[in-house]
Amino acid sequence: MSTGKQLAGLLLLTTALTFPGAALAQGTVGSPGTGAQGTPDPESDENLASQAQGVEETAEQQPDEAEISIPGGGNEIVVTGRRTQDVTRSSTQVVSVLTSEQIARTGEGDIAGALGRVTGLSVQGQGFVYVRGLGDRYSLALLNGLPLPSPQPLSRVVPLDIFPTDVVASSLVQKTYSANFPGEFGGGVINLTTRAIPEESFLEISAGISGDEQTTFSGGIDYYGSDFDWVGFDDGTRDVPPALRDFFDSGLRINDLAVDQQAIAKQLGNPNLVLTQRVDELPVNWSAGLTAGTSFPVFSDGQFGVIATAGISNKWRNRSIVSQTAVNADLDLDTDFRDFVTDNRMLVNGLLGFGLEVGDHRFRWTNLYIRDTLKQSRLALGDDFQDGDTEFQQDTAWYERQLIDSQIVAELEFGELDVDLRGGYAQTQRDAPYEYSFTYVRTNNANDPLGDLFVNVLDRQRGSASVAFSDLKEDLWYGGIDVGYALTDWLRLTAGYAYTDTDRYSERREFLFDADTGFDDAVGALRPDLLLGDAVIEYYGIGLIETTQSDPAFAAGLEIQAGYVQSRINPVEGVTFDLGVRYEDARQSVDPVEVFAAPTNSGSSTLLENDYYLPAGTITWEVTDALQARLSASKTIARPQFRELIFQTYYDPETNRQFNGNPLLVDSELTNLEGRLEYYFGNGNRVSLAGFYKDIERPIEVFSAFSDNVQVSGFANAPKAQLYGAEFEFQYNHDLIDWGGWFESKRAIAVANYTYTDSQIEVAEGNTTSVFPSGARPATDFFRDGVPLTGQSDHLVNLQLGLEDTDRLQQFTFLVSYASERVTARGTSSLPDIVEDPGLRVDFVYRQELDVFRVPVEVKLEARNIFGRDHFEYQSNGTNRIEINSYEVGQSFALSLSTEF
């Protein structure tokens, strides 16, 4: 069904629910195009772009025994090379680097999209990066080598789609573990490097527009909200109303006699937050950015610099979703819905950095602010085949995610002795006020006078209305020191200490509007803002029920103290041993928070106290001047996420699923093995082949079950899992000077990578797993032997074919990506697993520098999803198939301009 037809049908229902009245005014809105990339940072020793030459630069003869240190707040990667400074080649570990130029070539607007082009990486869900098929719990994201908190309720890992590419200078992915990194390292570590201090003053301005065929200039839905929604900030309209705030502060329960439920209910029906309206033509997406920097000499041998970046974007997206559920293994339909969703996403970011170099010492103070806001409107129409009725649903929501990070790094050099000091504070917040949901029911009963009318009588049988308020705050303090010393020309020792302290508080309060049996069916046909009008609430005595009364909040903490020793040994020319061991002592706790004056026994506290010795070693052998071999082995861990450890039911509105934690979860332990061959054949060209194997003890997996006819997802430790696979990577560029004419200054570029991954959970008769509150249970009750890990695709393919000018900025790039089917969630009971099929996607990016009134202007044109690959998420038993979350995506286009003064 086309977007326009489905929207028209759903809006006819909203008209049927409306008494005559004037519509509220619509706010002006818009969205992000992918902004133009800035110039590479001039500080070559701090910028990966100048070190990882890849296809950009010739990796030929360099000074002998060059040593490069990529700063990471102590979590540095030290590379040595006798002939090259290509980081990928010279590192003592297996790394992939995205330079600023490579990021710009992809044209992606956020770093998650750019990382999806890296060998073995895929982006799933809400911006989470999977490394070699292992989920976000097995990946580690760092900013300038320092940890980041997460704004996501179900994850301690920060989603990378909130990082726009204009604040990230480069990204490094390390796939083999080394002891200087935190022990929660399963698939790999992703280190984002922010833009460094410039050597010369500059000012860069950028702007862009974009759109897609499903959304731009098409009809959509929206609700007014507040005057400042278009920039992602609320003007106070969504503040908790006074009566509800007084109730929260009182510590009373909603059913206590002292609580005036009607007074609270009257303040929860703001028409600006519940009345959805049609937008005839959604506007284009837009973005704008400003970056400036300067530096000047200080002292006799010092340099001080400042860099600042600010950006804003506004994007719209329509989705016409087929959402079905099954009642049995034959996949006979239980429900069949068509959802129409309009998302308006606003992203605001700012970076302020200061740098000081005095002699051989460097100091950096980096401050980052990101605010990511999603305004969502949803209409749904469908059949419930078990009840025989038809339902119409309306949801409106506002989700704010915010990151504040301030970090200080000092890199001190005293001859052969290096001392790195680092420290900082970061905070993430997620605020979701006024999550409204309304359900109207048509009984289709011929004997009912109103059987052909959608009504909502607020009794949870023939309609319901709810509103929820949730907030999450996570604070992270971190610090550390690293000391390195070169004992001889063939032995270097490094030792370090790291401390992190994470505290999280999460609260969600949901209320159902409750009417008694005297509520008139005809009144139930009113649209939402009138249904919750003061007169209706007062006349019918509508009250409230708090559904989250038993589990409204929890507090969690994770404190880690770690120390490591690492050595780099060159016993003979061409052979390097990178050996180390890390010791981690961690205390992880999750506790229900009592928000009521009269305590309850809801929830169960969890305390995990563990320490580990985590060895790691990588051997690099330069077989010839062009051929290099690596072998790596390590042991790492994966800890449960905070939300997974609390026995409280949580509804995740972004996946439309309910989750229940398990206080009996334990840490997972991984054994990692890898072998790799790399061949370099001049001018930045290379080919590599790798094989990897991971053995996971007690992996944490999601299972599904029914509770009161509602599907609830839980967490448990499977007995064991194995993952293995192979990677192939090819990078080649060729100058076309021999072609002459227009091609004389051109270079052809080909970058290809392929990853094969296979995984399986191992469950045998007699294996047990612990699930709260029942304790030890047969593992076969929750897991099937031989099924793959969730999120793992067997095949990942990326291909870039480009043509670029070597004298000026002019690039033509085709980007092809393919991912095979992967499980996103386990099927409930006997139902098959839910599978996503990403398929093939083809993009095109064109970049050109033009001279406009003697001012250089970079123009970037993008065409995305050229062949219109849609999103498919389904269940199939081999004979029948139902769509769980499938919708058309369509093609998208973008234009952006940037200039530098």
PyMOL commands that set and color helices and strands:
alter all, ss='L'
color gray80, all
select helices_A, chain A and resi 3-16+48-51+87-90+100-106+111-115+136-138+160-162+229-231+242-250+261-266+271-274+523-525+528-531+534-540+643-645+737-739+741-745+779-781
alter helices_A, ss='H'
color red, helices_A
select strands_A, chain A and resi 66-70+77-81+95-98+121-124+128-131+139-143+146-147+168-174+188-194+202-212+220-222+277-279+285-298+302-326+333-358+361-384+389-414+417-442+464-488+491-514+543-546+553-569+575-592+606-622+627-638+649-652+657-660+668-680+686-697+700-707+710-717+720-735+746-762+768-771+775-778+795-805+810-819+822-825+834-836+839-852+855-864+873-876+881-883+886-887+892-900
alter strands_A, ss='S'
color yellow, strands_A
deselect
rebuild
show_as cartoon
